[in-house]
Amino acid sequence: MIHQRECPIETVIHVMGGKWKPVILWHLMESTRRFNDLEKLIPNVSQKMLTQHLRELEKEGVIERTVYPIVPPKVEYSYSEYGKTLIPVAEVMCAWGENHNERKRKEPAS
């Protein structure tokens, strides 16, 4: 279902929003990941929330889920070609976050 919004930023927040989606996308920028890898990289996320966010990102076409027909099953997550267009957005968010953290470190204690 396509949601029409007046503000494009609201669309970005809809797709990338949530506590864990940006973190998932950040880890997928480095390489393709298995579910267990993401669990280890994001230790505070529950399996339920990780699964939910991965499904939502897949539904939006941002990531791909590849299932390999082997035993035990192997499933990998990676950016889709369309999803790769979000990487510059994520990189800018990372740079802003680093600058913000540095600014906070330099502020005198209250």
Buried (B, 14 or more C-beta within 10 A) or exposed (E): EEEEEEEEEEBEEEBBEBEBBBBBBBBBEEEEBEBEBBBEBBEEBEEEBBEBBBEBBBEBEBBBBEEEEEEEEEEBBBBBEEBEEBBEBBEEBEEEEEEEEEEEEEEEEE
